[in-house]
Amino acid sequence: MIKVCEHCGKEFETNRSYQKFCSPKCKKQNYDERQRERQRERQRDQKIAVKIEKPKPILDPAFKDNIPVRRLNGEILCMWCGHEFDGKHNQRFCCDEHATLFYEELFDRFGG
């Protein structure tokens, strides 16, 4: 059976239907290229993650009586990030980290 190498494009003869490369060298070079591309993608993803700024509260922490915003589907909107979550009737934040950030900002603005 004659096949075309997926890396270099040369024709080669093989008895195996699953063989994709004409030589171990082409197989290794193809693997190395894929690994380099995956590394570049991870680096791009990390750069994008670094550019994301700290979320700002969707409701002003100046008002201590902010009440949870409940959607018609029963989900609550987090007062820090706006993420919908399924919580208790008086819960205001989707996670403890957002509650801490909210109250830290409240303290920074108005003191203790």
Secondary structure, DSSP 8 states (H G I E B T S, - for coil): -EEE-TTT--EEE-S-TT---SSHHHHHHHHHHHHHHHHHHHHHHHHHHHH------SS-TT-TT---EE-TTS-EE-TTT--EE---TT---SSHHHHHHHHHHHHHHH--
